[in-house]
Amino acid sequence: MTGPYDDIINLPRPVSKKHPPMPMSKRAAQFLPFAALTGFEGEIEEAARLTEAAPELGEDALIALDEQLSFLRERLSEQPEISVTRFVPDEKKTGGRYETLTGRARRLDEPNRTLFLADGTRVDLDNLVELTLKS
């Protein structure tokens, strides 16, 4: 049986003098799966992350909150221990989460609607859901 490549079929494989042979470990990397959707997993996780709806306080809850703030104003010089529940809006999607903090009240900045705790935490009064003064 004769063919068009009979004259070269049994010759040794040519080796380049300029380029050394590639190691087997690097050759295998050429055949790794291609990740066409890089970053897509993070997007799916973000879409699956749940947030809670922003609070809509009723009139009774607003009155109770206002009473607690008035009581806090009276005792602010004592730096009373308080517990606040606030709504923290999510930076990436609609909604957010509720967070409860406990600490000593340091200052109430009413023009800027901010409550400062002794540890430096700032609480935006517009996102305040509940305020409780500890005895």
Backbone torsions as a table, in degrees:
resi	resn	phi	psi	omega
1	MET	NA	128.3	-178.8
2	THR	-123.2	148.3	-178.5
3	GLY	-143.4	176.0	-176.6
4	PRO	-70.0	-17.5	-176.3
5	TYR	-110.8	13.8	-178.1
6	ASP	-58.6	-30.9	-177.0
7	ASP	-74.1	-20.0	-178.3
8	ILE	-118.0	-4.5	-173.1
9	ILE	-61.7	-31.7	-177.2
10	ASN	-104.4	9.5	178.2
11	LEU	-76.7	152.7	177.1
12	PRO	-68.6	155.4	-179.3
13	ARG	-68.0	135.5	-179.4
14	PRO	-72.4	143.4	179.1
15	VAL	-119.0	129.1	-178.4
16	SER	-73.3	142.1	176.0
17	LYS	-85.5	-22.3	180.0
18	LYS	-86.6	-38.9	-173.2
19	HIS	-116.3	114.9	178.2
20	PRO	-69.5	157.0	-179.7
21	PRO	-62.9	143.4	-179.7
22	MET	-74.6	135.0	178.1
23	PRO	-63.3	151.5	-178.0
24	MET	-60.2	-33.8	-179.4
25	SER	-64.1	-36.4	178.7
26	LYS	-78.5	-31.5	178.3
27	ARG	-63.4	-38.0	-178.6
28	ALA	-64.9	-31.3	-178.5
29	ALA	-65.2	-24.2	178.9
30	GLN	-65.8	-22.8	-174.0
31	PHE	-106.6	12.9	177.0
32	LEU	-68.3	155.5	179.9
33	PRO	-61.7	145.4	178.6
34	PHE	-92.4	126.4	-179.8
35	ALA	-93.6	89.3	-177.6
36	ALA	-70.5	-26.7	-176.5
37	LEU	-107.4	51.6	179.2
38	THR	-60.6	130.4	179.8
39	GLY	89.1	-10.6	-177.7
40	PHE	-67.4	-33.4	178.5
41	GLU	-60.9	-41.8	178.2
42	GLY	-62.9	-38.2	178.1
43	GLU	-65.7	-39.1	178.6
44	ILE	-66.2	-43.0	178.4
45	GLU	-62.4	-40.4	179.8
46	GLU	-65.3	-41.2	179.4
47	ALA	-66.7	-31.3	-178.5
48	ALA	-81.4	-17.3	-179.3
49	ARG	-66.9	129.0	-176.7
50	LEU	-90.9	144.4	173.4
51	THR	-126.5	160.8	179.0
52	GLU	-101.7	156.0	180.0
53	ALA	-72.5	149.7	176.9
54	ALA	-65.1	144.7	-176.8
55	PRO	-73.0	145.9	171.3
56	GLU	-122.8	94.5	-176.1
57	LEU	-74.3	136.6	176.7
58	GLY	-76.8	174.3	-177.6
59	GLU	-62.0	-40.2	179.6
60	ASP	-63.9	-41.4	179.9
61	ALA	-66.7	-37.9	178.2
62	LEU	-66.9	-38.4	177.9
63	ILE	-65.5	-44.3	179.2
64	ALA	-62.9	-40.7	178.7
65	LEU	-65.4	-41.1	178.1
66	ASP	-64.3	-38.6	177.2
67	GLU	-63.7	-42.3	178.9
68	GLN	-64.9	-39.5	177.5
69	LEU	-65.0	-38.4	177.0
70	SER	-63.7	-43.3	178.7
71	PHE	-64.2	-38.5	177.9
72	LEU	-64.4	-43.1	178.1
73	ARG	-54.3	-42.1	-177.9
74	GLU	-66.6	-34.3	-174.9
75	ARG	-104.5	8.6	-173.8
76	LEU	-60.4	-32.7	-179.9
77	SER	-64.6	-23.4	179.1
78	GLU	-83.3	-7.9	-172.9
79	GLN	48.4	65.0	-176.8
80	PRO	-67.7	153.9	174.9
81	GLU	-75.9	129.6	-179.1
82	ILE	-132.4	162.2	173.3
83	SER	-127.5	126.1	179.8
84	VAL	-123.1	142.0	171.7
85	THR	-113.7	125.2	-178.8
86	ARG	-128.3	158.4	175.8
87	PHE	-98.8	126.3	179.7
88	VAL	-108.2	109.1	-179.8
89	PRO	-63.1	143.5	178.4
90	ASP	-76.7	141.1	-178.5
91	GLU	-78.1	-22.4	-172.4
92	LYS	-108.6	-25.2	-176.9
93	LYS	-143.0	171.8	-179.3
94	THR	-66.4	141.6	179.7
95	GLY	100.0	-156.6	-178.7
96	GLY	173.9	-148.4	-178.9
97	ARG	-142.6	159.1	176.5
98	TYR	-97.2	141.7	-177.2
99	GLU	-137.2	131.9	177.5
100	THR	-109.3	127.8	-179.1
101	LEU	-120.6	146.5	175.8
102	THR	-128.7	134.8	179.8
103	GLY	179.2	-173.3	179.8
104	ARG	-94.5	132.7	177.7
105	ALA	-74.4	130.0	-178.6
106	ARG	-107.6	-45.2	-174.6
107	ARG	-153.6	147.2	177.1
108	LEU	-120.2	112.5	179.9
109	ASP	-101.3	89.5	-173.5
110	GLU	-70.0	-37.2	177.8
111	PRO	-60.0	-35.7	179.0
112	ASN	-96.4	4.0	177.6
113	ARG	52.8	52.9	-177.7
114	THR	-134.5	138.7	174.3
115	LEU	-111.7	129.9	179.4
116	PHE	-107.9	133.3	175.1
117	LEU	-94.1	163.0	-177.0
118	ALA	-61.8	-28.5	-179.9
119	ASP	-82.9	4.1	177.9
120	GLY	95.9	-4.7	179.7
121	THR	-67.0	135.6	177.4
122	ARG	-104.4	133.4	177.8
123	VAL	-119.5	118.0	177.8
124	ASP	-74.2	121.0	-177.2
125	LEU	-64.7	-24.7	178.3
126	ASP	-70.0	-21.3	179.2
127	ASN	-104.9	8.1	-179.8
128	LEU	-74.7	130.7	-178.6
129	VAL	-108.1	-38.3	-178.3
130	GLU	-150.5	143.8	178.5
131	LEU	-135.9	126.8	179.7
132	THR	-130.1	128.3	175.6
133	LEU	-91.2	129.3	176.9
134	LYS	-82.8	153.5	-178.7
135	SER	-77.4	NA	NA
